[in-house]
Amino acid sequence: MFISLWEFFYGHFFRFWMKWLLRQMTGKCELQRIFDTYVGAQRTHRIENSLTYSKNKKLLIVRWRACKGIVNKWVLQKATRVVQSEVDKCVDDIMKEKNINPEKDASFKICMKMCLLQITGYKQLYLDVESVRKRPYDSDNLQHEELLMKLWNLLMPTKKLNARISKQWAEIGFQGDDPKTDFRGMGILGLINLVYFSENYTSEAHQILSRSNHPKLGYSYAIVGINLTEMAYSLLKSEALKFHLYNFVPGIPTMEHFHQFYCYLVYEFDKFWFEEEPESIMYFNLYREKFHEKIKGLLLDCNVALTLKV
């Protein structure tokens, strides 16, 4: 109860007056002070929070601004949702709203544009990933079938697949004779990620596939890969990837960066699994959650950038 009350009063009253006082003392708005003080993900994160909090000032601030003759009260509210083609105009509107002289603060426009590209780009990346995830694997779709065959050829280059529906799929970690049933949860996204890792890190993929056949510590390579797609997706959806992507990508994050993070998870999970030495594959969910918590812990660091280093 106390925390809720503090958040309410801070968001609606204290924060506003504190910002006003700091502006009188420094001659700079909160956005300018953030650019002067922080770099990397911390900077983008604080800019995002500043713009987001501006939505919650409501009548108190609207009235105060009306007295100052400022009528464009929606500029900050829409900044975190602006489309890429309108970012430049949005930055100009913010500078006008905050009375920032481009000649006195030449770097503001450059820094704000980069932050907005990262902030809005993250939102768009989630929509792009979600769109692919919702697309089910379709065995009547030639592109889907070709992608599945590509996965086999990448992982088993010296062994021919005898038939499309075959028990051979178990050799690369699928559960049944037809892999399409294993893609239900993550749709075509699960297959795309498996192919991406196998194509861009072929040597590592072969190594991990071989290790997954260990007589005691083995696991189903493809099934675990799809499971890690779900982990990457859930971290993106929960916004846990913001610090990582804000540090890793200086501009707009794309599907390529999501795939790269997936590759990191695959490589690190394999190491984690063998370091932990589970008694049985029956404990997979337990160790999967333990690994998940480890990754979430790493992602809390504002300086984090989780990249696959081989």
C-alpha positions as CSV (number, residue, x, y, z in Angstrom):
1,M,0.0,0.0,0.0
2,F,2.8,2.4,1.0
3,I,4.7,1.7,-2.2
4,S,1.6,2.2,-4.4
5,L,0.9,5.5,-2.7
6,W,4.5,6.6,-3.2
7,E,4.4,5.7,-6.9
8,F,1.2,7.6,-7.3
9,F,2.4,10.8,-5.6
10,Y,5.8,10.6,-7.2
11,G,4.4,10.1,-10.7
12,H,1.8,12.7,-10.4
13,F,3.3,15.4,-8.2
14,F,6.8,15.1,-6.8
15,R,8.5,14.2,-10.0
16,F,7.0,17.1,-11.9
17,W,8.1,19.7,-9.3
18,M,11.5,18.1,-9.0
19,K,12.0,18.3,-12.8
20,W,10.8,21.9,-12.7
21,L,13.3,22.8,-10.0
22,L,16.2,21.1,-11.7
23,R,15.4,22.9,-15.0
24,Q,15.5,26.3,-13.1
25,M,18.9,25.4,-11.6
26,T,20.6,23.9,-14.7
27,G,18.8,25.6,-17.6
28,K,18.2,22.2,-19.2
29,C,15.2,19.9,-19.4
30,E,15.3,16.3,-18.1
31,L,16.0,14.9,-21.6
32,Q,19.1,17.1,-22.0
33,R,20.3,16.2,-18.5
34,I,20.0,12.5,-19.3
35,F,22.1,12.9,-22.5
36,D,24.7,14.8,-20.5
37,T,24.9,12.1,-17.8
38,Y,24.3,8.6,-19.3
39,V,25.4,6.5,-22.3
40,G,24.4,3.2,-23.9
41,A,21.3,1.3,-22.7
42,Q,21.0,3.4,-19.6
43,R,20.6,6.5,-21.7
44,T,18.0,5.0,-23.9
45,H,16.1,3.4,-21.0
46,R,16.0,6.7,-19.1
47,I,14.9,8.6,-22.1
48,E,12.1,6.1,-22.7
49,N,11.0,6.4,-19.0
50,S,11.0,10.1,-19.2
51,L,8.9,10.1,-22.3
52,T,6.6,7.5,-20.9
53,Y,6.1,9.2,-17.6
54,S,5.1,12.4,-19.5
55,K,1.9,10.6,-20.3
56,N,0.9,10.6,-16.6
57,K,1.1,14.2,-15.8
58,K,-2.5,14.7,-16.9
59,L,-4.4,17.8,-15.9
60,L,-1.8,19.4,-13.5
61,I,0.8,19.7,-16.2
62,V,-1.6,20.4,-19.0
63,R,-2.9,23.4,-17.1
64,W,0.6,24.5,-16.2
65,R,1.7,24.3,-19.8
66,A,-1.5,26.1,-21.0
67,C,-0.3,29.1,-18.8
68,K,3.0,29.0,-20.6
69,G,1.3,29.0,-24.0
70,I,2.3,25.5,-25.0
71,V,-0.5,23.7,-26.7
72,N,1.2,20.7,-28.3
73,K,0.8,18.5,-25.2
74,W,0.8,15.2,-27.1
75,V,4.4,15.4,-28.5
76,L,6.1,13.5,-25.7
77,Q,3.2,11.0,-25.4
78,K,3.5,9.8,-29.0
79,A,7.3,9.9,-29.2
80,T,7.8,6.2,-28.1
81,R,5.2,5.0,-30.7
82,V,6.3,7.0,-33.7
83,V,7.0,5.2,-37.0
84,Q,10.5,5.2,-38.4
85,S,9.6,7.6,-41.2
86,E,8.4,10.2,-38.7
87,V,11.3,10.1,-36.2
88,D,13.1,13.2,-37.6
89,K,9.9,15.2,-37.4
90,C,9.2,13.9,-33.9
91,V,12.6,15.0,-32.7
92,D,12.1,18.5,-34.1
93,D,8.7,18.6,-32.3
94,I,10.3,17.5,-29.0
95,M,13.0,20.2,-29.4
96,K,10.3,22.8,-30.1
97,E,8.2,21.6,-27.1
98,K,11.2,21.7,-24.8
99,N,12.5,25.0,-26.2
100,I,15.9,23.4,-27.1
101,N,18.0,25.6,-29.3
102,P,19.7,23.4,-31.9
103,E,22.7,25.8,-32.1
104,K,23.4,25.6,-28.4
105,D,22.8,21.9,-28.1
106,A,23.8,20.4,-31.5
107,S,24.1,16.9,-30.2
108,F,20.6,16.6,-28.8
109,K,19.0,15.9,-32.2
110,I,21.4,13.1,-33.0
111,C,21.1,11.5,-29.6
112,M,17.4,11.7,-29.5
113,K,17.0,10.3,-32.9
114,M,19.1,7.3,-32.0
115,C,17.2,6.7,-28.8
116,L,13.8,6.9,-30.6
117,L,15.0,4.5,-33.3
118,Q,16.0,2.0,-30.6
119,I,12.8,2.5,-28.6
120,T,10.3,2.3,-31.4
121,G,12.5,-0.4,-33.2
122,Y,12.2,-2.7,-30.2
123,K,8.4,-2.4,-30.3
124,Q,8.4,-3.1,-34.0
125,L,10.8,-6.1,-33.6
126,Y,8.3,-7.7,-31.1
127,L,5.5,-7.2,-33.7
128,D,7.7,-8.8,-36.4
129,V,8.7,-11.8,-34.3
130,E,5.1,-12.2,-33.1
131,S,3.9,-12.2,-36.7
132,V,6.3,-15.0,-37.7
133,R,5.5,-17.0,-34.5
134,K,1.8,-17.0,-35.3
135,R,2.5,-18.4,-38.8
136,P,2.0,-22.2,-38.5
137,Y,4.2,-24.7,-40.3
138,D,2.4,-25.7,-43.4
139,S,3.5,-28.9,-45.2
140,D,1.7,-27.7,-48.3
141,N,3.9,-24.6,-48.4
142,L,6.9,-25.3,-50.6
143,Q,9.0,-22.7,-48.8
144,H,8.4,-24.3,-45.5
145,E,9.2,-27.7,-46.8
146,E,12.4,-26.4,-48.5
147,L,13.4,-24.8,-45.2
148,L,12.9,-28.1,-43.3
149,M,15.0,-30.0,-45.9
150,K,17.7,-27.3,-45.6
151,L,17.9,-27.9,-41.9
152,W,18.4,-31.7,-42.5
153,N,21.1,-31.0,-45.1
154,L,22.9,-28.5,-42.9
155,L,23.0,-30.9,-39.9
156,M,23.4,-34.2,-41.8
157,P,25.4,-33.3,-44.9
158,T,26.7,-36.8,-45.5
159,K,23.4,-38.6,-44.8
160,K,20.4,-38.7,-47.1
161,L,16.9,-38.4,-45.8
162,N,15.1,-41.5,-47.1
163,A,11.6,-40.0,-46.9
164,R,9.8,-36.8,-45.9
165,I,8.1,-38.7,-43.1
166,S,10.7,-40.8,-41.5
167,K,12.1,-42.0,-38.1
168,Q,15.4,-40.4,-39.2
169,W,14.1,-37.0,-37.9
170,A,14.8,-38.3,-34.4
171,E,18.5,-38.2,-35.3
172,I,18.5,-34.4,-35.2
173,G,16.2,-34.3,-32.2
174,F,12.6,-34.3,-33.4
175,Q,10.0,-36.3,-31.5
176,G,8.0,-37.9,-34.3
177,D,8.3,-39.1,-37.8
178,D,6.9,-35.7,-39.1
179,P,8.7,-32.6,-37.6
180,K,5.7,-30.3,-38.4
181,T,4.0,-31.4,-35.3
182,D,6.9,-30.1,-33.2
183,F,6.5,-26.6,-34.5
184,R,3.0,-26.0,-33.1
185,G,4.0,-23.8,-30.2
186,M,6.4,-21.4,-32.0
187,G,5.2,-21.8,-35.6
188,I,7.6,-21.3,-38.4
189,L,9.8,-19.2,-36.1
190,G,11.1,-22.3,-34.4
191,L,12.3,-23.7,-37.8
192,I,13.7,-20.4,-38.9
193,N,15.8,-20.1,-35.8
194,L,17.1,-23.7,-36.1
195,V,18.1,-23.1,-39.7
196,Y,19.7,-19.7,-38.8
197,F,22.0,-21.3,-36.2
198,S,22.9,-24.3,-38.4
199,E,23.7,-22.1,-41.3
200,N,25.6,-19.3,-39.6
201,Y,27.3,-21.4,-37.0
202,T,27.5,-24.7,-38.8
203,S,30.6,-26.1,-36.9
204,E,29.0,-25.2,-33.5
205,A,25.7,-26.7,-34.6
206,H,27.4,-30.0,-35.5
207,Q,29.3,-30.0,-32.3
208,I,26.2,-29.4,-30.2
209,L,24.2,-32.0,-32.2
210,S,26.9,-34.5,-31.5
211,R,27.0,-33.6,-27.8
212,S,23.2,-33.9,-27.6
213,N,23.6,-37.6,-28.4
214,H,25.6,-38.2,-25.3
215,P,24.6,-41.6,-23.7
216,K,23.9,-40.1,-20.3
217,L,23.5,-36.3,-20.8
218,G,21.9,-36.3,-24.2
219,Y,18.8,-34.3,-25.1
220,S,16.6,-33.8,-28.2
221,Y,18.5,-31.2,-30.2
222,A,15.6,-29.8,-32.3
223,I,13.1,-29.9,-29.5
224,V,15.4,-28.0,-27.2
225,G,16.1,-25.6,-30.0
226,I,12.4,-24.8,-30.4
227,N,12.1,-24.5,-26.6
228,L,14.9,-21.9,-26.6
229,T,13.0,-20.0,-29.4
230,E,10.1,-19.8,-26.9
231,M,12.6,-18.5,-24.3
232,A,14.0,-15.8,-26.6
233,Y,10.4,-14.8,-27.6
234,S,9.2,-14.6,-24.0
235,L,12.2,-12.4,-23.0
236,L,11.5,-10.1,-25.9
237,K,7.8,-9.9,-25.1
238,S,8.5,-9.1,-21.4
239,E,10.9,-6.4,-22.5
240,A,13.8,-8.1,-20.7
241,L,15.9,-7.8,-23.9
242,K,15.9,-4.0,-23.8
243,F,19.2,-3.4,-22.1
244,H,20.8,-6.1,-24.3
245,L,19.5,-4.7,-27.6
246,Y,20.0,-1.0,-26.6
247,N,23.6,-1.8,-26.0
248,F,24.1,-4.2,-28.9
249,V,22.3,-2.3,-31.6
250,P,23.1,1.4,-32.1
251,G,20.0,1.9,-34.3
252,I,17.0,-0.2,-35.2
253,P,17.0,-3.8,-33.8
254,T,15.9,-6.3,-36.4
255,M,15.0,-10.0,-36.8
256,E,18.7,-10.6,-37.4
257,H,19.5,-9.4,-33.9
258,F,16.7,-11.6,-32.5
259,H,18.2,-14.6,-34.3
260,Q,21.7,-13.7,-33.0
261,F,20.3,-13.7,-29.4
262,Y,18.7,-17.1,-30.1
263,C,22.1,-18.4,-31.2
264,Y,23.6,-17.2,-27.9
265,L,21.0,-19.1,-26.0
266,V,21.6,-22.4,-27.9
267,Y,25.3,-22.2,-27.4
268,E,25.1,-21.2,-23.7
269,F,22.4,-23.7,-22.9
270,D,24.5,-26.6,-24.2
271,K,27.4,-25.5,-22.0
272,F,25.1,-25.0,-19.0
273,W,23.5,-28.5,-19.5
274,F,26.8,-30.3,-19.5
275,E,28.2,-28.3,-16.6
276,E,25.1,-29.1,-14.5
277,E,25.1,-32.8,-15.4
278,P,21.4,-33.5,-14.8
279,E,20.6,-37.0,-13.6
280,S,18.1,-37.5,-16.4
281,I,16.4,-35.7,-19.3
282,M,13.3,-36.0,-17.1
283,Y,14.7,-33.0,-15.2
284,F,14.8,-30.9,-18.3
285,N,12.1,-28.4,-17.2
286,L,13.9,-27.8,-13.9
287,Y,17.2,-27.0,-15.5
288,R,15.6,-25.1,-18.3
289,E,14.0,-22.8,-15.7
290,K,17.3,-22.5,-13.9
291,F,19.0,-21.5,-17.1
292,H,16.1,-19.1,-17.8
293,E,16.6,-17.4,-14.4
294,K,20.4,-17.1,-15.1
295,I,19.8,-15.3,-18.4
296,K,17.2,-13.0,-16.8
297,G,19.7,-12.1,-14.2
298,L,22.3,-11.3,-16.8
299,L,19.8,-9.1,-18.7
300,L,19.2,-6.9,-15.6
301,D,22.7,-5.4,-16.0
302,C,22.3,-2.1,-17.8
303,N,25.7,-2.7,-19.5
304,V,24.8,-6.2,-20.8
305,A,25.4,-7.3,-24.4
306,L,25.0,-11.1,-24.8
307,T,26.7,-12.2,-27.9
308,L,27.9,-15.6,-29.1
309,K,31.7,-15.7,-28.8
310,V,33.2,-18.8,-30.5
